[in-house]
Amino acid sequence: MIETERLTLRGWRDDDAAAHHAMCADPAVMAYLGPPPSLADSAAVVARQTAILADYGACFWALERRDTGAFIGWCGIKPGPAGTPIEDRPEIGWSLVRDAWGQGYAREAAKAALAWGWARLDLPTIWAITVPANRSSRTLMDRLGMTRVVDGDFDHPKLAEDDPLRRHILYRIDRPAYVR
């Protein structure tokens, strides 16, 4: 578990599937992530992230507000997806309920996840991917000190050739010198 001033990044619980499903039912949340998952799909996300945490020591952790305990999304580090340029490399990612947008929660959580990754995992680089149109995530990547890998654009292999979300861009951040 990681705690920040306002947030807790923690392992997933079975009851998080319903909250994840509700978050993903919002078309704005899923605009750059694809179709919304079913409740069974959200339960599978919980199981998958729990397994990743057990195997890797980190995952896309469930994210909640410390003051209310409310689930507001996920953020963390996990091995990158198969068939992509970051396969098995550490990938940082996040997604928040729309009510939590614009309040600095994603940045706070991502900074905490990066600090945890540098302190606990022997990583030279942490990666991130998104679609070109996702300006909010790209802006956050820039604010975190990540840089776009200019020749790193790729088509996500899990998406159909005609899927408008197929094209992805790649960002990276190297281990800060003060952490070595």
C-alpha positions in Angstrom: 0.0 0.0 0.0 1.2 3.5 -0.8 -0.3 6.6 0.9 0.0 10.2 -0.3 -1.5 13.2 1.3 -4.9 12.5 -0.2 -4.8 9.0 -1.7 -4.2 5.4 -1.0 -2.9 3.1 -3.8 -3.6 -0.5 -2.7 -4.2 -4.0 -3.8 -7.5 -4.8 -5.3 -10.4 -6.4 -3.3 -13.3 -8.4 -4.8 -15.8 -5.6 -4.1 -13.7 -3.3 -6.3 -15.1 -5.0 -9.4 -18.4 -3.2 -9.1 -16.7 0.2 -8.6 -14.4 -0.5 -11.6 -17.4 -1.5 -13.7 -19.2 1.7 -12.7 -16.2 3.9 -13.6 -15.9 2.2 -17.0 -19.6 2.7 -17.8 -18.8 6.4 -18.3 -18.1 7.0 -22.0 -15.8 9.9 -21.2 -13.6 7.6 -19.0 -13.4 5.0 -21.7 -12.9 7.4 -24.7 -9.3 6.4 -25.2 -9.4 2.9 -23.6 -12.0 1.1 -25.7 -15.4 -0.4 -25.0 -16.6 -0.6 -21.5 -16.1 -4.0 -19.7 -18.9 -6.1 -18.4 -19.1 -6.7 -14.7 -17.4 -10.1 -15.3 -14.7 -8.4 -17.2 -14.1 -6.0 -14.3 -13.9 -9.0 -11.9 -11.3 -10.4 -14.3 -9.4 -7.1 -14.1 -9.4 -7.4 -10.3 -8.1 -11.0 -10.5 -5.5 -10.1 -13.1 -4.1 -7.1 -11.1 -4.1 -9.2 -7.9 -2.0 -11.9 -9.7 0.4 -9.3 -11.2 0.9 -7.8 -7.7 1.7 -11.2 -6.3 4.1 -12.0 -9.1 5.7 -8.6 -9.8 5.4 -6.8 -6.5 3.4 -3.9 -8.1 0.3 -3.6 -10.4 -2.1 -1.0 -11.5 -3.3 -0.5 -7.9 -6.8 0.4 -6.9 -6.9 4.1 -6.0 -9.0 5.6 -3.3 -9.4 8.9 -1.5 -8.0 8.7 2.1 -10.7 11.1 3.5 -13.7 9.1 2.2 -12.3 5.7 1.2 -14.1 6.1 -2.1 -12.7 4.2 -5.1 -11.6 6.8 -7.7 -9.7 4.6 -10.2 -6.4 3.0 -10.6 -2.7 3.9 -11.0 0.5 2.0 -10.8 3.2 0.0 -12.5 3.0 -3.4 -14.1 4.7 -5.3 -17.0 3.8 -3.8 -20.4 1.4 -5.6 -22.7 2.5 -8.5 -24.9 3.3 -7.6 -28.5 4.1 -4.0 -27.8 7.5 -2.3 -27.7 7.2 -2.3 -23.9 6.4 -6.0 -23.5 7.4 -7.1 -20.0 9.0 -3.6 -19.4 7.6 -1.6 -16.5 4.6 0.4 -17.6 3.0 3.2 -15.6 -0.7 3.9 -16.1 -3.8 5.5 -14.6 -7.5 6.0 -15.0 -9.8 7.9 -12.8 -13.6 8.4 -12.4 -14.7 11.6 -14.1 -15.6 13.3 -10.8 -11.9 13.0 -9.8 -10.6 14.7 -13.0 -8.9 18.1 -12.7 -8.1 17.8 -9.0 -4.5 16.7 -9.3 -5.2 13.1 -8.2 -3.7 11.4 -11.2 -0.5 13.4 -10.9 -0.3 12.7 -7.1 -0.9 9.0 -7.6 1.5 8.7 -10.6 4.3 10.6 -8.7 3.8 8.2 -5.8 3.9 5.2 -8.1 7.1 6.4 -9.8 8.8 7.1 -6.4 7.7 3.6 -5.2 9.1 2.0 -8.5 12.4 3.8 -8.2 12.8 2.8 -4.5 11.6 -0.8 -4.7 12.3 -2.1 -8.2 15.7 -2.1 -9.9 14.4 -0.2 -13.0 16.5 1.9 -15.3 13.4 3.2 -17.2 9.6 3.3 -16.7 7.4 3.5 -19.8 3.9 4.7 -20.6 1.7 4.4 -23.7 -1.5 6.2 -24.8 -3.3 7.1 -28.0 -2.2 10.4 -29.7 -5.6 12.0 -29.0 -5.4 11.5 -25.2 -4.1 15.0 -24.4 -4.8 14.7 -20.7 -2.6 11.7 -20.3 0.1 13.2 -22.6 0.1 16.4 -20.5 0.4 14.4 -17.3 3.3 12.4 -18.8 5.0 15.7 -19.6 4.4 17.0 -16.1 5.9 13.9 -14.6 9.1 14.5 -16.6 8.5 11.7 -19.1 9.6 12.2 -22.7 7.9 11.0 -25.9 9.9 8.4 -27.8 9.8 10.0 -31.2 10.3 6.8 -33.2 8.2 4.8 -30.7 4.8 5.0 -32.3 3.1 1.6 -32.8 -0.1 -0.1 -33.6 -1.5 -1.9 -30.5 -1.7 -5.6 -31.5 -4.8 -6.3 -29.4 -6.9 -3.8 -31.5 -8.3 -4.3 -34.9 -6.7 -2.6 -37.9 -9.7 -0.3 -38.3 -10.0 0.6 -34.6 -9.4 4.3 -34.2 -7.5 3.6 -30.9 -5.0 1.2 -32.6 -2.2 3.8 -33.0 -0.3 4.3 -29.8 2.6 6.6 -28.7 5.3 5.8 -26.3 6.7 7.8 -23.4 9.6 7.0 -21.0 11.3 8.3 -17.9 14.7 7.2 -16.8 15.7 6.6 -13.2 16.7 10.0 -11.6 20.4 10.3 -10.7 19.5 11.0 -7.1 17.9 7.6 -6.7 20.9 5.5 -7.9 
